[in-house]
Amino acid sequence: MNGFDAVQLSYDEPLADSLHIRLARLLGGTVKRLHGVRGMRRAYRLTAELVDTDMFFIADGDFAIDPEFPTATVEPLADGVAMRVWQAVNPVNGLTYGYGGLKLIRRTALREMGQAVDVLAALPGRVEFCRQTAGITLFNQTPFHAWKAGFRECAMLARGSEYGMTDASTQERIGAWTSSSTGDFAAYAAAGACDGLDFAKAAALDPQRFEALNDPPWLHQHFTTLHGEQAVTG
């Protein structure tokens, strides 16, 4: 037991139910769930109201925790640190970094969160990126979910990392996403990455347009417009 509550934050991920069961079994303690809340910023803020501990784990609805992850020895966040992020294996492009990874976060930081397209980049305090891998992010469960992952991540990378990433690292990740070729629906992740770059270029002069990245109905409509017939017919 680690003494931290946990929340699975899910929206429409097909495997969320089974991954919640897995998370509860491996984390132990209290693992709650917030499902289907529209508006990513609102959803994250609501997780803070579900827990009873000042620091708690957040896992995405498509995150599969590694059975070897040492949950019992996780240390609390140091003063001034708002969130710690453990890495996740990406199933389509060979990357392993914070995208889709497990998080330990302060409840007070979520309540005081500011505005940013990458929602958690607006937390008050430092973000600590841990080199340890906590699991795999299974975002490639359907053509749409694979496309959405590539689209959102590459649009945000092209806009400029809100975590201070170097240009070289940014280009390396964009290159990997646009070349996605392994695992289920990898071609959709690659297409989404390219579409995300196009979106970022078109929206560069209109920062408000980037808020669409956090609007699930808009994302689904955009995917349908660009790839819907192909997704249905295969």
MISEMI-746098 format. One line per field, with one value per atom (N, C-alpha, C, O): x, y, z; residue in one letter; residue number from 1. Coordinates in steps of 0.02 Angstrom, whole numbers, padded with zeros to 5 digits. Each point is the difference from the previous one (the first is absolute). Example, Ala and Ser with C-alpha at 12.3 -4.5 7.8 and 13.67 -1.06 7.14 Angstrom:
<nodes>
xx = 00660  -00045  00045  00052  -00070  00042  -00039  00025 $
yy = -00284  00059  00060  -00001  00054  00059  00055  00055 $
zz = 00390  00000  00000  00033  -00069  00003  00037  00008 $
rest = A  A  A  A  S  S  S  S $
nr = 1  1  1  1  2  2  2  2 $
</nodes>
This chain:
<nodes>
xx = 00042  -00042  00044  00050  -00070  00041  -00031  00033  -00094  -00032  -00030  -00025  00025  -00029  -00064  -00003  -00049  -00058  00020  00054  -00100  00012  -00066  -00053  00057  -00059  00018  00051  -00094  00005  -00046  -00059  00088  -00038  -00013  00045  -00107  -00018  -00054  -00036  00031  -00052  -00040  -00060  00093  -00037  00045  -00014  00067  00049  -00031  -00025  00027  -00034  00025  -00039  00103  00028  00002  00031  -00064  00005  -00023  00031  -00085  -00025  00052  00015  00013  00049  00065  00032  -00013  00061  -00010  00048  -00109  -00014  00007  00028  -00053  00007  00074  00021  00017  00072  00035  00041  -00059  00030  -00014  00045  -00108  -00019  00038  00020  -00012  00034  00074  00027  00005  00072  00019  00052  -00094  00015  -00022  00033  -00087  -00027  -00032  -00002  -00022  -00032  -00064  -00035  00019  -00061  00014  00038  -00069  00007  -00070  -00041  00029  -00065  00002  00051  -00107  -00004  -00045  -00054  00077  -00041  -00006  00050  -00112  -00011  -00047  -00051  00070  -00046  -00011  -00049  00093  -00008  00028  00058  -00099  00022  00038  -00021  00077  00044  00057  -00009  00068  00056  00020  00015  -00014  00018  -00049  00020  -00083  -00052  00007  -00006  00019  00007  00058  -00007  00064  00057  -00015  00016  -00047  -00017  -00048  00006  -00052  -00048  00033  -00024  00079  00033  00023  00001  00017  00024  -00054  00015  -00078  -00055  -00021  -00043  00072  -00018  00043  -00019  00076  00050  00003  -00025  00056  00006  00072  00014  00033  00071  00024  -00025  00072  00024  00038  00001  00029  00032  -00033  -00015  00005  -00033  00023  00023  -00029  00016  -00057  -00059  00077  -00049  00025  00058  -00102  00016  -00053  -00060  00081  -00047  -00039  00020  -00077  -00042  00028  -00028  00085  00032  00070  00040  -00026  00065  -00002  -00042  00089  00007  00062  00056  -00065  00056  00041  -00028  00093  00046  -00006  00005  -00014  -00004  00063  -00002  00059  00063  00010  00050  -00095  00008  -00002  -00048  00098  00005  -00044  00024  -00089  -00048  00012  -00012  00034  00006  00056  00002  00045  00058  00000  00050  -00106  -00004  00006  -00036  00081  00011  -00048  -00019  -00001  -00041  00037  00061  -00098  00029  00038  -00023  00079  00039  -00035  -00043  00062  -00028  00013  00055  -00105  00007  -00014  -00003  -00006  -00016  -00075  -00030  -00001  -00073  -00019  -00054  00098  -00017  00063  00050  -00053  00052  -00031  -00056  00093  -00025  00049  00059  -00085  00039  -00012  -00054  00103  -00004  -00048  -00014  -00009  -00041  00028  00024  -00027  00020  -00054  -00059  00081  -00046  -00004  00052  -00111  -00005  00007  00003  00001  00000  00064  00012  00029  00057  00067  00049  -00045  00063  00023  00052  -00090  00018  -00019  -00048  00085  -00019  00014  00058  -00111  00008  -00064  -00040  00030  -00055  -00069  -00049  00044  -00066  -00040  00022  -00080  -00044  00023  -00029  00080  00028  -00039  -00047  00067  -00030  00023  00057  -00102  00016  -00015  -00049  00090  -00015  -00006  00045  -00101  -00016  -00028  -00031  00043  -00027  -00072  -00016  -00027  -00070  -00004  -00040  00080  -00002  00023  -00025  00072  00024  -00055  -00006  -00033  -00055  -00053  -00028  00016  -00050  00023  -00042  00108  00027  00027  00036  -00054  00027  -00021  -00057  00104  -00014  -00022  -00030  00044  -00022  00059  00051  -00057  00049  -00034  -00045  00067  -00029  00016  -00044  00108  00018  -00017  00039  -00098  -00032  00046  00002  00033  00040  00064  00035  -00020  00058  -00015  00046  -00108  -00020  -00004  -00028  00056  00000  00049  00053  -00070  00046  00054  -00016  00077  00053  00038  -00020  00074  00041  -00031  -00038  00054  -00019  00063  00051  -00054  00058  -00010  -00047  00090  -00005  00047  00061  -00090  00038  00020  -00040  00101  00025  -00028  00007  -00038  -00026  -00063  -00041  00032  -00059  -00052  00016  -00077  -00053  -00049  -00039  00041  -00048  -00001  00049  -00104  -00008  -00065  -00050  00051  -00060  -00034  00025  -00082  -00035  -00052  -00059  00083  -00046  -00024  -00049  00083  -00015  -00051  00012  -00069  -00053  -00049  -00033  00027  -00043  00036  00047  -00068  00030  -00005  00048  -00107  -00008  00046  00033  -00029  00042  00074  00036  -00014  00069  00013  00051  -00098  00006  00001  00042  -00088  -00005  00065  00021  00010  00063  00053  00033  -00023  00049  -00016  00044  -00108  -00022  00014  00031  -00054  00007  00074  00022  00015  00069  00042  00039  -00046  00042  -00023  00042  -00106  -00021  00031  00021  -00019  00029  00076  00029  00002  00073  00018  00048  -00087  00014  -00011  00034  -00083  -00015  00057  00012  00022  00054  -00014  -00051  00095  -00011  -00007  00038  -00089  -00011  00040  -00008  00051  00043  00074  00043  -00029  00068  00043  00061  -00091  00037  00044  -00018  00076  00045  -00029  -00041  00063  -00024  00019  -00038  00098  00022  -00044  -00019  00001  -00043  -00070  -00031  00008  -00066  -00001  -00047  00097  00002  00008  -00028  00066  00008  -00068  -00016  -00022  -00065  -00050  -00037  00037  -00044  00017  -00044  00109  00021  -00022  -00019  00023  -00022  -00075  -00023  -00015  -00073  -00022  -00042  00071  -00021  00023  -00025  00071  00024  -00028  00024  -00075  -00028  -00016  -00034  00059  -00008  -00008  -00005  00002  -00007  -00063  -00023  -00004  -00059  -00064  00001  -00056  -00067  -00010  00018  -00046  -00021  00056  -00011  00073  00057  -00007  00020  -00048  -00007  -00045  00010  -00060  -00043  00036  -00011  00055  00040  00046  00007  00023  00043  -00040  00022  -00081  -00042  -00022  -00001  -00016  -00019  00057  -00011  00072  00058  00008  00012  -00018  00006  -00057  00011  -00071  -00057  00009  -00020  00049  00013  00049  -00007  00058  00048  -00035  00013  -00056  -00038  -00044  -00005  -00028  -00044  00040  -00022  00080  00040  00022  00001  00016  00021  -00059  00009  -00068  -00059  -00023  -00027  00036  -00025  00052  -00014  00072  00055  -00017  00023  -00064  -00017  -00065  -00023  -00006  -00063  00005  -00025  00056  00010  -00064  00003  -00059  -00063  -00018  -00032  00054  -00016  00032  -00025  00081  00033  -00041  00012  -00061  -00043  -00040  -00024  00018  -00036  00035  -00032  00096  00036  -00027  00011  -00047  -00028  -00076  -00034  00007  -00072  -00015  00006  -00024  -00009  -00049  00016  -00074  -00045  00032  -00009  00045  00033  00051  00005  00035  00051  -00031  00026  -00081  -00032  -00028  00005  -00034  -00026  00056  -00007  00063  00057  00028  00016  -00011  00023  -00048  00021  -00085  -00050  00004  -00006  00015  00006  00060  -00004  00060  00062  00007  00026  -00050  00016  -00059  00009  -00069  -00055  -00016  -00009  00005  -00018  00054  -00015  00078  00054  -00002  00012  -00028  -00002  -00055  00009  -00064  -00056  00015  -00014  00041  00011  00065  00008  00038  00065  00044  00057 $
yy = -00060  00060  00063  00003  00047  00060  00060  00052  -00057  00056  00053  00050  -00060  00048  -00028  -00059  00101  -00019  00002  00022  -00047  00002  00009  -00019  00051  00010  -00020  00021  -00061  -00011  00051  00005  00034  00051  -00026  -00002  -00017  -00030  00041  00039  -00047  00035  -00049  -00009  -00023  -00047  -00059  -00033  00021  -00051  -00070  -00016  -00025  -00066  -00045  -00040  00044  -00045  00029  -00028  00085  00035  -00042  00002  -00040  -00041  -00050  -00004  -00034  -00051  00032  -00029  00086  00032  00031  00006  00014  00024  -00058  00010  -00068  -00058  -00017  -00014  00016  -00013  00050  -00018  00082  00053  -00010  00007  -00023  -00010  -00060  00003  -00055  -00059  00014  -00024  00063  00010  00060  -00001  00052  00057  -00013  00023  -00060  -00009  00065  00049  -00050  00060  00017  -00045  00109  00023  00025  00047  -00080  00022  00019  -00044  00108  00024  00012  -00012  00033  00010  00059  00008  00033  00054  -00013  -00004  -00002  -00022  00046  00022  -00007  00033  00074  00027  00007  00072  00038  -00008  00049  00040  00061  00035  -00022  00055  -00026  -00016  00011  -00031  00037  -00031  00097  00040  -00011  -00009  00008  -00012  -00070  -00009  -00040  -00069  -00007  -00031  00060  -00004  00033  -00026  00084  00034  -00041  00000  -00034  -00040  -00060  -00023  -00003  -00056  00018  -00042  00106  00022  -00004  -00003  00003  -00002  -00072  -00010  -00038  -00070  -00034  -00052  00081  -00035  00027  00055  -00094  00018  00013  00018  -00028  00012  00062  00016  00020  00063  -00011  00044  -00103  -00019  -00064  -00044  00037  -00060  -00015  00044  -00108  -00022  00017  -00005  00024  00005  -00044  00004  -00047  -00041  00012  00003  00003  00007  -00065  -00053  00059  -00058  -00051  -00055  00070  -00049  -00019  -00029  00043  -00016  -00069  -00014  -00029  -00067  -00001  00002  -00004  00002  -00064  -00055  00061  -00056  -00037  00033  -00099  -00036  00007  -00011  00028  00007  00071  00013  00033  00068  00000  -00026  00054  -00005  00050  00048  -00061  00048  00013  00055  -00106  00006  00045  00022  -00007  00040  00070  00036  -00015  00067  00053  -00003  00050  00053  00059  00013  00022  00061  00052  -00002  00049  00055  00047  00014  00010  00049  00068  00012  00031  00067  00035  -00004  00038  00036  -00041  00027  -00093  -00043  -00012  -00023  00041  -00008  -00069  -00025  -00006  -00064  -00038  00029  -00095  -00044  -00044  -00024  00016  -00040  -00057  00011  -00072  -00059  -00014  00015  -00044  -00012  -00058  -00043  00045  -00055  -00019  00042  -00106  -00026  00017  -00010  00036  00016  -00061  -00022  -00004  -00063  00006  -00051  00112  00006  00030  -00007  00039  00036  -00010  00032  -00075  -00015  00049  -00010  00063  00049  -00024  -00038  00060  -00009  00067  00019  00016  00064  00014  -00046  00107  00014  -00003  -00002  00000  -00002  -00060  -00057  00070  -00054  -00035  -00051  00078  -00034  00011  00040  -00076  00006  00064  00021  00011  00063  -00003  -00032  00065  00014  00075  00037  -00013  00071  00027  -00036  00100  00033  00022  00030  -00045  00021  00077  00027  00007  00073  00030  00052  -00085  00026  -00003  00046  -00100  -00004  00054  00028  -00014  00051  00070  00044  -00035  00066  00003  00046  -00096  -00006  00059  00023  00001  00055  -00025  -00053  00093  -00015  -00021  00035  -00092  -00022  -00052  -00035  00032  -00050  -00070  -00043  00031  -00061  00012  00030  -00054  00024  -00002  00049  -00103  -00007  00042  00004  00027  00046  00064  00039  -00028  00061  -00009  00042  -00097  -00010  00048  00015  00011  00043  -00042  -00038  00043  -00040  -00039  00000  -00032  -00037  -00067  -00029  00006  -00067  -00042  00020  -00078  -00045  -00059  -00039  00033  -00055  -00056  00009  -00066  -00057  -00045  -00013  -00011  -00042  -00071  -00038  00020  -00068  -00009  00046  -00105  -00016  -00034  -00049  00074  -00026  -00046  -00034  00033  -00042  00018  00026  -00041  00013  00039  -00012  00058  00039  -00031  00005  -00037  -00039  00044  -00016  00071  00046  -00026  00025  -00075  -00024  -00057  -00053  00066  -00051  00002  -00050  00107  00008  00048  00034  -00031  00049  00072  00038  -00020  00068  00015  00052  -00097  00013  00004  00041  -00082  00004  00067  00032  -00013  00064  00058  00045  -00046  00056  00008  00057  -00112  00004  00035  00046  -00067  00032  00073  00042  -00029  00068  00048  00052  -00069  00046  00010  00056  -00111  00005  00041  00043  -00056  00035  00072  00044  -00030  00070  00039  00057  -00087  00035  00005  00051  -00104  00004  00054  00037  -00033  00050  00070  00047  -00039  00066  00024  00060  -00108  00016  -00030  00015  -00057  -00035  00050  00047  -00059  00042  -00025  00026  -00076  -00025  00017  -00026  00068  00021  -00050  -00002  -00040  -00051  00034  00052  -00082  00028  -00012  -00045  00086  -00008  -00068  -00030  00006  -00065  -00056  -00045  00047  -00051  00003  -00051  00113  00008  -00030  -00037  00051  -00026  -00076  -00034  00007  -00072  -00034  -00051  00080  -00030  00008  -00047  00105  00009  -00051  -00030  00021  -00048  -00071  -00037  00018  -00067  -00008  -00052  00102  -00005  -00004  -00041  00083  00000  -00062  -00015  -00023  -00063  -00061  -00056  00065  -00056  -00059  00008  -00068  -00056  -00067  -00051  00048  -00063  00000  00054  -00113  -00003  00015  00019  -00028  00010  00073  00046  -00036  00066  00051  00060  -00084  00046  00050  00058  -00079  00045  00059  00056  -00067  00055  00047  00061  -00088  00043  00045  00059  -00088  00039  00053  00057  -00076  00049  00055  00059  -00077  00050  00048  00060  -00087  00043  00050  00059  -00081  00046  00051  00059  -00082  00046  00050  00058  -00080  00046  00054  00057  -00074  00050  00051  00060  -00084  00046  00046  00060  -00088  00039  00055  00057  -00076  00049  00057  00058  -00074  00052  00046  00061  -00090  00041  00042  00054  -00080  00034  00045  00029  -00023  00036  00072  00025  00007  00070  00008  00056  -00111  00002  -00047  -00057  00079  -00044  -00033  -00056  00089  -00029  -00065  -00044  00038  -00061  -00061  -00055  00065  -00057  -00033  -00057  00094  -00030  -00059  -00042  00039  -00057  -00066  -00053  00055  -00061  -00033  -00060  00098  -00026  -00010  -00006  00005  -00006  -00065  -00003  -00050  -00066  -00001  -00031  00063  -00001  00032  -00025  00080  00032  -00047  -00007  -00026  -00046  -00057  -00019  -00008  -00055  00023  -00036  00095  00026  00013  -00013  00039  00014  -00065  -00003  -00048  -00065  -00028  -00026  00031  -00026  00036  -00031  00096  00039  -00021  -00006  -00007  -00016  -00074  -00016  -00028  -00071  -00047  -00061  00088  -00041  -00057  -00057  00070  -00053  -00054  -00059  00080  -00049  -00043  -00060  00091  -00036  -00054  -00054  00070  -00047  -00058  -00058  00076  -00050  -00039  -00054  00083  -00032  00010  -00024 $
zz = 00000  00000  00000  00035  -00075  -00006  00033  00006  00016  00035  -00044  00025  -00091  -00047  -00030  -00019  00016  -00040  -00074  -00018  -00024  -00073  -00036  00025  -00084  -00042  -00071  -00027  -00003  -00072  -00033  00015  -00061  -00036  -00070  -00042  00029  -00064  -00034  00032  -00098  -00038  -00043  00012  -00060  -00043  -00021  -00050  00087  -00019  00009  00054  -00106  00003  00056  00027  -00010  00050  00071  00044  -00035  00065  00058  00053  -00061  00056  00023  00060  -00106  00019  00025  00045  -00072  00024  00069  00038  -00022  00068  00050  00054  -00071  00043  00011  00055  -00109  00004  00045  00041  -00049  00039  00075  00042  -00027  00070  00031  00058  -00097  00026  00014  00050  -00093  00006  00043  00033  -00031  00042  00073  00047  -00039  00067  00025  -00036  00096  00028  -00037  -00025  00023  -00031  -00071  -00010  -00039  -00070  -00025  -00015  00010  -00022  -00076  -00032  00005  -00072  -00016  00028  -00075  -00027  -00074  -00036  00012  -00069  -00037  00026  -00089  -00045  00010  -00025  00062  00012  -00060  -00018  -00013  -00057  00024  00047  -00079  00020  00042  00059  -00089  00035  00063  00051  -00055  00059  00057  00058  -00074  00050  00030  00060  -00103  00024  00049  00053  -00071  00046  00067  00053  -00056  00063  00043  00061  -00092  00037  00035  00052  -00081  00034  00070  00045  -00036  00066  00053  00060  -00082  00048  00016  00043  -00076  00012  00053  00027  -00012  00041  00070  00015  00029  00070  00020  00057  -00103  00015  -00037  -00053  00082  -00029  -00065  -00043  00035  -00063  -00023  00040  -00105  -00025  -00071  -00036  00018  -00068  -00047  00018  -00080  -00055  -00057  -00020  -00004  -00058  -00054  00016  -00078  -00055  -00010  00023  -00056  -00012  -00046  -00007  -00026  -00044  00026  -00037  00101  00028  00033  00043  -00063  00030  00043  -00026  00091  00046  -00003  -00007  00012  00000  00067  00052  -00052  00063  00043  00061  -00092  00036  00028  00034  -00048  00025  00076  00029  00005  00073  00037  00028  -00029  00028  00074  00025  00011  00073  00022  00057  -00102  00019  -00030  00003  -00032  -00030  00056  00049  -00059  00048  -00012  -00057  00110  -00009  -00041  -00006  -00022  -00037  00046  00056  -00078  00039  -00002  -00042  00088  00002  -00067  -00028  00002  -00062  -00062  -00055  00063  -00057  -00002  00048  -00105  -00008  -00024  00016  -00056  -00031  -00019  -00020  00028  -00026  -00054  00007  -00062  -00057  -00012  -00011  00011  -00019  -00074  -00027  -00006  -00072  -00016  00041  -00104  -00027  -00068  -00037  00023  -00065  -00052  00012  -00068  -00055  -00047  -00023  00009  -00037  -00075  -00034  00007  -00073  -00029  -00060  00101  -00029  00035  -00019  00069  00032  00052  00031  -00019  00051  00070  00008  00042  00069  00035  00009  00009  00035  00040  00011  00010  00047  -00030  00036  -00103  -00032  00024  -00008  00037  00023  00063  00019  00014  00058  00064  00003  00048  00066  00034  -00009  00047  00032  00075  00021  00018  00070  00004  -00020  00048  -00006  00065  00039  -00026  00059  -00013  -00051  00099  -00006  -00003  -00038  00079  00001  -00067  -00021  -00012  -00064  -00052  -00041  00041  -00048  00013  -00047  00110  00016  -00020  -00011  00005  -00017  -00072  -00018  -00022  -00068  -00043  00003  -00043  -00046  -00068  -00006  -00046  -00068  -00043  -00002  -00032  -00049  -00045  00022  -00084  -00045  00026  00003  00015  00035  00073  00037  -00017  00061  00061  00037  -00028  00061  -00001  00050  -00106  -00003  00039  00012  00007  00035  00076  00035  -00010  00072  00033  -00028  00087  00037  00034  00047  -00069  00030  -00054  -00058  00078  -00048  -00018  00039  -00098  -00022  -00002  -00030  00062  00005  -00047  00008  -00058  -00047  00022  00003  00012  00025  -00058  -00045  00045  -00054  00003  -00048  00103  00008  -00041  -00006  -00023  -00040  00044  00035  -00037  00044  -00036  00032  -00099  -00037  -00073  -00027  -00005  -00072  -00010  00034  -00081  -00016  -00061  -00056  00068  -00052  -00036  -00002  -00026  -00033  -00067  -00028  00001  -00068  00000  -00027  00058  00005  -00058  -00014  -00019  -00059  -00048  00020  -00083  -00045  00027  -00004  00031  00025  00059  00001  00047  00058  -00018  00028  -00076  -00023  -00035  00011  -00054  -00036  00049  -00006  00054  00049  00039  00012  00007  00037  -00041  00025  -00087  -00043  -00015  -00001  -00010  -00017  00057  -00010  00070  00057  00018  00011  -00008  00022  -00049  00021  -00086  -00048  -00010  -00014  00022  -00002  00057  -00009  00069  00057  -00006  00019  -00045  -00010  -00051  00010  -00064  -00052  00026  -00020  00063  00028  00046  00006  00026  00046  00067  00031  -00007  00063  00057  00006  00036  00059  00060  00055  -00066  00053  -00013  00034  -00083  -00012  -00037  00010  -00051  -00038  -00052  -00028  00014  -00051  -00069  -00011  -00037  -00069  -00028  -00037  00055  -00025  00025  -00038  00102  00028  -00031  -00014  00003  -00031  -00070  -00016  -00024  -00068  00000  -00044  00091  00005  00013  -00030  00075  00016  -00057  -00015  -00017  -00058  -00054  -00030  00017  -00050  00015  -00044  00109  00019  -00008  -00024  00044  -00006  -00073  -00018  -00024  -00070  -00037  -00055  00085  -00030  00035  -00012  00053  00038  -00046  -00050  00069  -00047  00034  -00034  00101  00035  00042  00020  -00006  00043  -00037  -00059  00093  -00030  -00020  00037  -00095  -00025  -00002  00007  -00016  -00002  -00057  00008  -00064  -00057  00018  -00025  00067  00022  00047  -00002  00044  00043  -00042  00015  -00067  -00044  -00037  -00007  -00018  -00034  00047  -00019  00080  00049  00015  00008  -00004  00012  -00056  00013  -00075  -00057  00000  -00014  00028  00004  00056  -00007  00063  00055  -00017  00022  -00062  -00022  -00045  00005  -00050  -00043  00041  -00014  00064  00043  00036  00004  00023  00037  -00045  00021  -00082  -00047  -00017  -00003  -00007  -00017  00059  -00010  00071  00059  00033  00053  -00082  00032  00018  00051  -00092  00013  00040  00011  00011  00037  00060  -00004  00059  00057  00026  00027  -00035  00025  -00036  00028  -00090  -00038  00031  -00008  00043  00030  00055  00018  00009  00051  -00028  00038  -00104  -00030  00015  -00002  00018  00017  00063  00011  00030  00062  -00004  00051  -00112  -00011  -00036  -00062  00098  -00032  -00059  -00050  00054  -00058  -00063  -00055  00065  -00057  -00030  -00061  00104  -00024  -00040  -00053  00078  -00036  -00067  -00050  00048  -00062  -00050  -00060  00084  -00044  -00029  -00059  00101  -00023  -00053  -00052  00066  -00047  -00067  -00053  00056  -00061  -00042  -00061  00095  -00036  -00018  -00053  00097  -00008  00013  00000  00011  00021  -00047  00023  -00087  -00048  -00001  -00003  00004  00001  00063  -00003  00061  00063  -00001  00028  -00060  -00003  -00048  00015  -00075  -00051  00009  -00028  00067  00009  -00061  -00001 $
rest = M  M  M  M  N  N  N  N  G  G  G  G  F  F  F  F  D  D  D  D  A  A  A  A  V  V  V  V  Q  Q  Q  Q  L  L  L  L  S  S  S  S  Y  Y  Y  Y  D  D  D  D  E  E  E  E  P  P  P  P  L  L  L  L  A  A  A  A  D  D  D  D  S  S  S  S  L  L  L  L  H  H  H  H  I  I  I  I  R  R  R  R  L  L  L  L  A  A  A  A  R  R  R  R  L  L  L  L  L  L  L  L  G  G  G  G  G  G  G  G  T  T  T  T  V  V  V  V  K  K  K  K  R  R  R  R  L  L  L  L  H  H  H  H  G  G  G  G  V  V  V  V  R  R  R  R  G  G  G  G  M  M  M  M  R  R  R  R  R  R  R  R  A  A  A  A  Y  Y  Y  Y  R  R  R  R  L  L  L  L  T  T  T  T  A  A  A  A  E  E  E  E  L  L  L  L  V  V  V  V  D  D  D  D  T  T  T  T  D  D  D  D  M  M  M  M  F  F  F  F  F  F  F  F  I  I  I  I  A  A  A  A  D  D  D  D  G  G  G  G  D  D  D  D  F  F  F  F  A  A  A  A  I  I  I  I  D  D  D  D  P  P  P  P  E  E  E  E  F  F  F  F  P  P  P  P  T  T  T  T  A  A  A  A  T  T  T  T  V  V  V  V  E  E  E  E  P  P  P  P  L  L  L  L  A  A  A  A  D  D  D  D  G  G  G  G  V  V  V  V  A  A  A  A  M  M  M  M  R  R  R  R  V  V  V  V  W  W  W  W  Q  Q  Q  Q  A  A  A  A  V  V  V  V  N  N  N  N  P  P  P  P  V  V  V  V  N  N  N  N  G  G  G  G  L  L  L  L  T  T  T  T  Y  Y  Y  Y  G  G  G  G  Y  Y  Y  Y  G  G  G  G  G  G  G  G  L  L  L  L  K  K  K  K  L  L  L  L  I  I  I  I  R  R  R  R  R  R  R  R  T  T  T  T  A  A  A  A  L  L  L  L  R  R  R  R  E  E  E  E  M  M  M  M  G  G  G  G  Q  Q  Q  Q  A  A  A  A  V  V  V  V  D  D  D  D  V  V  V  V  L  L  L  L  A  A  A  A  A  A  A  A  L  L  L  L  P  P  P  P  G  G  G  G  R  R  R  R  V  V  V  V  E  E  E  E  F  F  F  F  C  C  C  C  R  R  R  R  Q  Q  Q  Q  T  T  T  T  A  A  A  A  G  G  G  G  I  I  I  I  T  T  T  T  L  L  L  L  F  F  F  F  N  N  N  N  Q  Q  Q  Q  T  T  T  T  P  P  P  P  F  F  F  F  H  H  H  H  A  A  A  A  W  W  W  W  K  K  K  K  A  A  A  A  G  G  G  G  F  F  F  F  R  R  R  R  E  E  E  E  C  C  C  C  A  A  A  A  M  M  M  M  L  L  L  L  A  A  A  A  R  R  R  R  G  G  G  G  S  S  S  S  E  E  E  E  Y  Y  Y  Y  G  G  G  G  M  M  M  M  T  T  T  T  D  D  D  D  A  A  A  A  S  S  S  S  T  T  T  T  Q  Q  Q  Q  E  E  E  E  R  R  R  R  I  I  I  I  G  G  G  G  A  A  A  A  W  W  W  W  T  T  T  T  S  S  S  S  S  S  S  S  S  S  S  S  T  T  T  T  G  G  G  G  D  D  D  D  F  F  F  F  A  A  A  A  A  A  A  A  Y  Y  Y  Y  A  A  A  A  A  A  A  A  A  A  A  A  G  G  G  G  A  A  A  A  C  C  C  C  D  D  D  D  G  G  G  G  L  L  L  L  D  D  D  D  F  F  F  F  A  A  A  A  K  K  K  K  A  A  A  A  A  A  A  A  A  A  A  A  L  L  L  L  D  D  D  D  P  P  P  P  Q  Q  Q  Q  R  R  R  R  F  F  F  F  E  E  E  E  A  A  A  A  L  L  L  L  N  N  N  N  D  D  D  D  P  P  P  P  P  P  P  P  W  W  W  W  L  L  L  L  H  H  H  H  Q  Q  Q  Q  H  H  H  H  F  F  F  F  T  T  T  T  T  T  T  T  L  L  L  L  H  H  H  H  G  G  G  G  E  E  E  E  Q  Q  Q  Q  A  A  A  A  V  V  V  V  T  T  T  T  G  G  G  G $
nr = 1  1  1  1  2  2  2  2  3  3  3  3  4  4  4  4  5  5  5  5  6  6  6  6  7  7  7  7  8  8  8  8  9  9  9  9  10  10  10  10  11  11  11  11  12  12  12  12  13  13  13  13  14  14  14  14  15  15  15  15  16  16  16  16  17  17  17  17  18  18  18  18  19  19  19  19  20  20  20  20  21  21  21  21  22  22  22  22  23  23  23  23  24  24  24  24  25  25  25  25  26  26  26  26  27  27  27  27  28  28  28  28  29  29  29  29  30  30  30  30  31  31  31  31  32  32  32  32  33  33  33  33  34  34  34  34  35  35  35  35  36  36  36  36  37  37  37  37  38  38  38  38  39  39  39  39  40  40  40  40  41  41  41  41  42  42  42  42  43  43  43  43  44  44  44  44  45  45  45  45  46  46  46  46  47  47  47  47  48  48  48  48  49  49  49  49  50  50  50  50  51  51  51  51  52  52  52  52  53  53  53  53  54  54  54  54  55  55  55  55  56  56  56  56  57  57  57  57  58  58  58  58  59  59  59  59  60  60  60  60  61  61  61  61  62  62  62  62  63  63  63  63  64  64  64  64  65  65  65  65  66  66  66  66  67  67  67  67  68  68  68  68  69  69  69  69  70  70  70  70  71  71  71  71  72  72  72  72  73  73  73  73  74  74  74  74  75  75  75  75  76  76  76  76  77  77  77  77  78  78  78  78  79  79  79  79  80  80  80  80  81  81  81  81  82  82  82  82  83  83  83  83  84  84  84  84  85  85  85  85  86  86  86  86  87  87  87  87  88  88  88  88  89  89  89  89  90  90  90  90  91  91  91  91  92  92  92  92  93  93  93  93  94  94  94  94  95  95  95  95  96  96  96  96  97  97  97  97  98  98  98  98  99  99  99  99  100  100  100  100  101  101  101  101  102  102  102  102  103  103  103  103  104  104  104  104  105  105  105  105  106  106  106  106  107  107  107  107  108  108  108  108  109  109  109  109  110  110  110  110  111  111  111  111  112  112  112  112  113  113  113  113  114  114  114  114  115  115  115  115  116  116  116  116  117  117  117  117  118  118  118  118  119  119  119  119  120  120  120  120  121  121  121  121  122  122  122  122  123  123  123  123  124  124  124  124  125  125  125  125  126  126  126  126  127  127  127  127  128  128  128  128  129  129  129  129  130  130  130  130  131  131  131  131  132  132  132  132  133  133  133  133  134  134  134  134  135  135  135  135  136  136  136  136  137  137  137  137  138  138  138  138  139  139  139  139  140  140  140  140  141  141  141  141  142  142  142  142  143  143  143  143  144  144  144  144  145  145  145  145  146  146  146  146  147  147  147  147  148  148  148  148  149  149  149  149  150  150  150  150  151  151  151  151  152  152  152  152  153  153  153  153  154  154  154  154  155  155  155  155  156  156  156  156  157  157  157  157  158  158  158  158  159  159  159  159  160  160  160  160  161  161  161  161  162  162  162  162  163  163  163  163  164  164  164  164  165  165  165  165  166  166  166  166  167  167  167  167  168  168  168  168  169  169  169  169  170  170  170  170  171  171  171  171  172  172  172  172  173  173  173  173  174  174  174  174  175  175  175  175  176  176  176  176  177  177  177  177  178  178  178  178  179  179  179  179  180  180  180  180  181  181  181  181  182  182  182  182  183  183  183  183  184  184  184  184  185  185  185  185  186  186  186  186  187  187  187  187  188  188  188  188  189  189  189  189  190  190  190  190  191  191  191  191  192  192  192  192  193  193  193  193  194  194  194  194  195  195  195  195  196  196  196  196  197  197  197  197  198  198  198  198  199  199  199  199  200  200  200  200  201  201  201  201  202  202  202  202  203  203  203  203  204  204  204  204  205  205  205  205  206  206  206  206  207  207  207  207  208  208  208  208  209  209  209  209  210  210  210  210  211  211  211  211  212  212  212  212  213  213  213  213  214  214  214  214  215  215  215  215  216  216  216  216  217  217  217  217  218  218  218  218  219  219  219  219  220  220  220  220  221  221  221  221  222  222  222  222  223  223  223  223  224  224  224  224  225  225  225  225  226  226  226  226  227  227  227  227  228  228  228  228  229  229  229  229  230  230  230  230  231  231  231  231  232  232  232  232  233  233  233  233  234  234  234  234 $
</nodes>
